[in-house]
């Protein structure tokens, strides 16, 4: 990993922390998932995984940590991996922007499902817990779709300019 790539990931992690703290008063609405998706699409699955891990640890240092931290790391890291692979498909086949927005919404529900998995180990009330969290997952999905729609045009230009050769070029 080059210094430039580490610096870019550090700046994106800081953006995730600030974005999550700025929207902490709205349940489950934060730009973190969208930033991870966009970053992974342009920088690859491994960088998406790294950003998911670092962002979770840093944001939970300020907003509080608990058993959910482990599940947040898993969910955001998996979203980073999947988004990196989707980025490869996007550059190869040109996935329409509307499909990418729908994918961002799906990631909100996926995140909520993974977070709910802790109930499988703690109690036998997984279904009730998951269903009770669906309104919050819907907030997350809608927020992701809005943040993705707003951030993708700006961040894609920055990534293309910063990476100079487009997606997955080495820095």
C-alpha positions, 0 to 999 in steps of 0.5 A: 500500500502506498502512502497516497492510498493510506492517506486517502483511506484515512481521509475517507474514514474521517469523512465517515466519522464526521458524517455519522456524527452529523446525522447521529440524531436521525436513527440509522441515517448516516452517509457511512454505507454510501461512502464505503460503497462508492470507495469500494467501487473505485478502489476495489474490494480490499480497500472497501473492507479496510474502510468499513473496518476503520470507519466502524472502529473510529465512529464507535470510539466517539458514539459508543461501542458494544456488542454491535461493534463486531456486527457493524464491522462484519456488515460494513466490511462485507458491503465493502467487499461486495461493492468492490466486486460490483465496481468491477462489474460496473466498469466492465458492463456499465451498470445503470445509475438507478441500479446502483441506487437500488443496490445502496438501498439493499445495503441498508437492509443487509446491514440491518440483517447482519446487525440482527444476527447477534440475537441468534447467539444471545436469545431465541428471539431473532425474528421478533428482533429483526422485524422490530428493526425493519423501520430503522433498516428502512431509514437506513435504506432510504438514507443510503439511496439519498446519500448515494445519489448526492455523493456518487457524482462528486466522489466519482469525479474525485476518484477518477481525478485522484486515481488518474487511470480510473477504477482499480489503478494502483496509486 
